[in-house]
């Protein structure tokens, strides 16, 4: 495979967010380029002229990548799965609230907490769906690979998540002294933990951040989009070995609720400088 063809394909794939489709697209593009090369070789051109003609026939890699990204986009099955499940859990918590009898203060606190987290999860799904549909139409310059973030989340899934669940069980047990209401409260606690897992599924299914032609998409915690005009004015605040991004907008700093590693910070800094 010729270097100039490899570079062309890599530029195209840079705009295609669905990495599972990269190999398929690469094979199709290479077959098409080889077909063009075989056709124009008959014209007696030298190798350099053949390569430049093939690239010209293929068209702009930026526009081709943008078109392919519009076709493939990102797999939204995790969104639908989590969205439907969160709606079900929200309905369950709402049913518990409407049919509650003789609930103590601790029961209401836990129930409202579960209902609030369920609604938050639904809100994240709706927001992420809107952003994924929006970024699908744009030229992509960089997208973080979800798998690199999955490794960092291992302790959150198995240690922090399960630890939070155990703490809830212990606290509720102390408050209720294992009374008759314990079983229903346990169901609410489990719904809280399940919603926590749902959010982790979402966050590990999509890139942590995406650089597009119009700005930066942040796909963690509270997913959002920030235009490059706003990103141009920002600062970093270091916390516990990681970096917190604060965007300057109308004289004040708006915190982006995502922690970045040193390498991610450097990537954003370099991209903004060279943009």
C-alpha angles and dihedrals in degrees: 000000000000119000094234090054092048091052091049093051093046090053090051094048091050088074096046107090097189101084092186088070096050097092092047092049092045092053092048093048093047092050090050093048092049090050090053091046093052090050097050095040087078089066093071097245122157119247095263092050091048092052094048091047092051092051091047091050091051092054131214111345090211093056093041091051091048091051093048091048089053089053099045105024116165126313105264097187092104088055094054092043094051093040095054093043092049091050089052092050091046089054090048092053090045090051090051091052094049094047099040117130128185092357117173124221092262089053092054093046092053094043093050089047091054092047092049094050091048091052090047090053091051090049092052090052093051092047094047092048090054092049094047091052090049098048090048089074097050139084109257123215100174140000126181115238112248093218092064089059095045090065091053091050096057094097091045093054100044104023110028097032096046091039090055090051093051091048090053091051093050095045093047091047090054092047096047099032085223092296126169091276093061097092095054091046090050089058090053091049091051090052089054091052093045090053088052089055090047091057091049090052089054095046092050094047097061137044116276091230136000127204110210134172090266103040147296126315116207111200101184135089100342102012114222149154128237122189120231090247089065095039090056087073110053145118138204127235117196118222127173094338094312133089131244117207118223119189120209112226125164093343100312135085119246112202119228105217096226129097116224130203121232091259092051090048091051092048092053092045093051094045093051091049094050098037 
